Amino acid sequence: MNRTEYKNNFYKEHYERINLAVPKGMKDIIRTLAADKGMSINAYIQDLVRKDQCGMFDTMQVAEKNREMISGITGNMHDGYDIIFKDGHSCHCRTKKDIRSCIIEYCKEKGD
C-alpha cells in the first residue's frame, strides 16, 4: 500500500465528512471569525460544537472525568436523550437523572 492509499484509508476509518450550506456571504464571515481566533474553518466549527456540548454536559451535571469518554449527547426533554460514547456505544435516556446514571454505570464498566 502506498502512502496516498494509507492516508485515504486512515481518513475513511477515522473521519466523517459534512457538507455545510450557508447563505451567500456567511462563508466569509465564518472564515473571518475563524481567522481572528487563528483557526481553520473546520477547527472553528468543531470548537463551537465542543463548547455547545460542554454546556450540555454542565446542564446534565456530567462529571469531568467521564466527559472524555463521551462523543456527544443529543435530544431533548420531550423525546429523550441519546448518549454516544467515543467507542461507539450509545444509550437512550428519558431524563437528565437517567443520563447521569447511564454515564456513571458505563464509565465504571469500562474502567474495570
Rosetta constraint file for C-alpha pairs under 8 A:
AtomPair CA 1 CA 5 HARMONIC 6.09 0.50
AtomPair CA 1 CA 6 HARMONIC 6.39 0.50
AtomPair CA 2 CA 6 HARMONIC 6.23 0.50
AtomPair CA 3 CA 7 HARMONIC 6.16 0.50
AtomPair CA 4 CA 8 HARMONIC 6.10 0.50
AtomPair CA 5 CA 9 HARMONIC 6.07 0.50
AtomPair CA 6 CA 10 HARMONIC 6.07 0.50
AtomPair CA 7 CA 11 HARMONIC 6.09 0.50
AtomPair CA 8 CA 12 HARMONIC 6.23 0.50
AtomPair CA 9 CA 13 HARMONIC 6.21 0.50
AtomPair CA 10 CA 14 HARMONIC 6.13 0.50
AtomPair CA 11 CA 15 HARMONIC 5.47 0.50
AtomPair CA 12 CA 16 HARMONIC 7.13 0.50
AtomPair CA 22 CA 26 HARMONIC 5.98 0.50
AtomPair CA 22 CA 27 HARMONIC 6.73 0.50
AtomPair CA 23 CA 27 HARMONIC 7.75 0.50
AtomPair CA 25 CA 29 HARMONIC 6.68 0.50
AtomPair CA 26 CA 30 HARMONIC 6.15 0.50
AtomPair CA 27 CA 31 HARMONIC 6.01 0.50
AtomPair CA 28 CA 32 HARMONIC 6.05 0.50
AtomPair CA 29 CA 33 HARMONIC 6.16 0.50
AtomPair CA 30 CA 34 HARMONIC 6.07 0.50
AtomPair CA 30 CA 41 HARMONIC 6.77 0.50
AtomPair CA 31 CA 35 HARMONIC 6.04 0.50
AtomPair CA 31 CA 40 HARMONIC 7.46 0.50
AtomPair CA 31 CA 41 HARMONIC 5.78 0.50
AtomPair CA 32 CA 36 HARMONIC 6.03 0.50
AtomPair CA 33 CA 37 HARMONIC 6.66 0.50
AtomPair CA 34 CA 38 HARMONIC 6.27 0.50
AtomPair CA 34 CA 39 HARMONIC 4.94 0.50
AtomPair CA 34 CA 40 HARMONIC 5.83 0.50
AtomPair CA 34 CA 41 HARMONIC 5.62 0.50
AtomPair CA 34 CA 43 HARMONIC 7.95 0.50
AtomPair CA 34 CA 44 HARMONIC 5.43 0.50
AtomPair CA 35 CA 39 HARMONIC 5.40 0.50
AtomPair CA 35 CA 40 HARMONIC 6.67 0.50
AtomPair CA 35 CA 41 HARMONIC 7.93 0.50
AtomPair CA 39 CA 43 HARMONIC 5.87 0.50
AtomPair CA 39 CA 44 HARMONIC 5.82 0.50
AtomPair CA 40 CA 44 HARMONIC 6.02 0.50
AtomPair CA 41 CA 45 HARMONIC 6.18 0.50
AtomPair CA 42 CA 46 HARMONIC 6.24 0.50
AtomPair CA 43 CA 47 HARMONIC 6.02 0.50
AtomPair CA 44 CA 48 HARMONIC 6.31 0.50
AtomPair CA 45 CA 49 HARMONIC 6.34 0.50
AtomPair CA 46 CA 50 HARMONIC 6.17 0.50
AtomPair CA 47 CA 51 HARMONIC 6.18 0.50
AtomPair CA 48 CA 52 HARMONIC 6.23 0.50
AtomPair CA 49 CA 53 HARMONIC 6.14 0.50
AtomPair CA 50 CA 54 HARMONIC 6.11 0.50
AtomPair CA 51 CA 55 HARMONIC 6.32 0.50
AtomPair CA 52 CA 56 HARMONIC 6.45 0.50
AtomPair CA 53 CA 57 HARMONIC 6.08 0.50
AtomPair CA 53 CA 72 HARMONIC 6.52 0.50
AtomPair CA 53 CA 73 HARMONIC 7.18 0.50
AtomPair CA 54 CA 58 HARMONIC 6.08 0.50
AtomPair CA 55 CA 59 HARMONIC 6.20 0.50
AtomPair CA 56 CA 60 HARMONIC 6.05 0.50
AtomPair CA 56 CA 73 HARMONIC 7.53 0.50
AtomPair CA 57 CA 61 HARMONIC 5.89 0.50
AtomPair CA 57 CA 62 HARMONIC 5.15 0.50
AtomPair CA 57 CA 67 HARMONIC 7.53 0.50
AtomPair CA 58 CA 62 HARMONIC 6.25 0.50
AtomPair CA 60 CA 96 HARMONIC 5.71 0.50
AtomPair CA 60 CA 97 HARMONIC 7.84 0.50
AtomPair CA 60 CA 99 HARMONIC 7.37 0.50
AtomPair CA 60 CA 100 HARMONIC 7.02 0.50
AtomPair CA 61 CA 100 HARMONIC 7.21 0.50
AtomPair CA 62 CA 66 HARMONIC 6.86 0.50
AtomPair CA 62 CA 67 HARMONIC 6.72 0.50
AtomPair CA 62 CA 100 HARMONIC 6.22 0.50
AtomPair CA 62 CA 103 HARMONIC 7.86 0.50
AtomPair CA 63 CA 67 HARMONIC 6.51 0.50
AtomPair CA 64 CA 68 HARMONIC 7.54 0.50
AtomPair CA 66 CA 70 HARMONIC 7.19 0.50
AtomPair CA 66 CA 103 HARMONIC 7.23 0.50
AtomPair CA 66 CA 104 HARMONIC 7.46 0.50
AtomPair CA 66 CA 107 HARMONIC 6.59 0.50
AtomPair CA 69 CA 85 HARMONIC 5.77 0.50
AtomPair CA 69 CA 86 HARMONIC 5.65 0.50
AtomPair CA 69 CA 87 HARMONIC 7.83 0.50
AtomPair CA 69 CA 107 HARMONIC 7.57 0.50
AtomPair CA 70 CA 83 HARMONIC 7.37 0.50
AtomPair CA 70 CA 84 HARMONIC 6.03 0.50
AtomPair CA 70 CA 85 HARMONIC 4.17 0.50
AtomPair CA 70 CA 86 HARMONIC 5.34 0.50
AtomPair CA 71 CA 83 HARMONIC 7.90 0.50
AtomPair CA 71 CA 84 HARMONIC 5.48 0.50
AtomPair CA 71 CA 85 HARMONIC 5.09 0.50
AtomPair CA 71 CA 86 HARMONIC 4.93 0.50
AtomPair CA 72 CA 83 HARMONIC 6.10 0.50
AtomPair CA 72 CA 84 HARMONIC 5.38 0.50
AtomPair CA 72 CA 85 HARMONIC 6.98 0.50
AtomPair CA 73 CA 81 HARMONIC 6.69 0.50
AtomPair CA 73 CA 82 HARMONIC 5.63 0.50
AtomPair CA 73 CA 83 HARMONIC 4.59 0.50
AtomPair CA 73 CA 84 HARMONIC 6.23 0.50
AtomPair CA 74 CA 81 HARMONIC 5.57 0.50
AtomPair CA 74 CA 82 HARMONIC 5.29 0.50
AtomPair CA 74 CA 83 HARMONIC 6.69 0.50
AtomPair CA 75 CA 79 HARMONIC 6.57 0.50
AtomPair CA 75 CA 80 HARMONIC 5.77 0.50
AtomPair CA 75 CA 81 HARMONIC 4.34 0.50
AtomPair CA 75 CA 82 HARMONIC 6.17 0.50
AtomPair CA 76 CA 80 HARMONIC 5.42 0.50
AtomPair CA 76 CA 81 HARMONIC 5.84 0.50
AtomPair CA 77 CA 81 HARMONIC 7.21 0.50
AtomPair CA 77 CA 94 HARMONIC 7.11 0.50
AtomPair CA 77 CA 95 HARMONIC 6.82 0.50
AtomPair CA 79 CA 94 HARMONIC 7.29 0.50
AtomPair CA 80 CA 92 HARMONIC 6.85 0.50
AtomPair CA 80 CA 93 HARMONIC 5.58 0.50
AtomPair CA 80 CA 94 HARMONIC 4.29 0.50
AtomPair CA 80 CA 95 HARMONIC 6.62 0.50
AtomPair CA 81 CA 92 HARMONIC 5.62 0.50
AtomPair CA 81 CA 93 HARMONIC 5.17 0.50
AtomPair CA 81 CA 94 HARMONIC 6.19 0.50
AtomPair CA 81 CA 95 HARMONIC 7.48 0.50
AtomPair CA 81 CA 99 HARMONIC 7.64 0.50
AtomPair CA 82 CA 90 HARMONIC 6.75 0.50
AtomPair CA 82 CA 91 HARMONIC 5.68 0.50
AtomPair CA 82 CA 92 HARMONIC 4.49 0.50
AtomPair CA 82 CA 93 HARMONIC 6.35 0.50
AtomPair CA 83 CA 90 HARMONIC 5.34 0.50
AtomPair CA 83 CA 91 HARMONIC 5.41 0.50
AtomPair CA 83 CA 92 HARMONIC 6.43 0.50
AtomPair CA 83 CA 93 HARMONIC 7.85 0.50
AtomPair CA 83 CA 99 HARMONIC 7.57 0.50
AtomPair CA 84 CA 88 HARMONIC 6.51 0.50
AtomPair CA 84 CA 89 HARMONIC 6.10 0.50
AtomPair CA 84 CA 90 HARMONIC 4.45 0.50
AtomPair CA 84 CA 91 HARMONIC 6.94 0.50
AtomPair CA 85 CA 89 HARMONIC 5.29 0.50
AtomPair CA 85 CA 90 HARMONIC 5.93 0.50
AtomPair CA 91 CA 102 HARMONIC 7.57 0.50
AtomPair CA 93 CA 98 HARMONIC 5.61 0.50
AtomPair CA 93 CA 99 HARMONIC 5.73 0.50
AtomPair CA 93 CA 102 HARMONIC 7.86 0.50
AtomPair CA 94 CA 98 HARMONIC 6.52 0.50
AtomPair CA 94 CA 99 HARMONIC 7.75 0.50
AtomPair CA 95 CA 99 HARMONIC 6.40 0.50
AtomPair CA 96 CA 100 HARMONIC 6.43 0.50
AtomPair CA 97 CA 101 HARMONIC 6.31 0.50
AtomPair CA 98 CA 102 HARMONIC 5.98 0.50
AtomPair CA 99 CA 103 HARMONIC 6.12 0.50
AtomPair CA 100 CA 104 HARMONIC 6.08 0.50
AtomPair CA 101 CA 105 HARMONIC 6.07 0.50
AtomPair CA 102 CA 106 HARMONIC 6.04 0.50
AtomPair CA 103 CA 107 HARMONIC 5.92 0.50
AtomPair CA 104 CA 108 HARMONIC 6.08 0.50
AtomPair CA 105 CA 109 HARMONIC 6.29 0.50
AtomPair CA 106 CA 110 HARMONIC 6.26 0.50
AtomPair CA 107 CA 111 HARMONIC 5.92 0.50
AtomPair CA 108 CA 112 HARMONIC 6.31 0.50
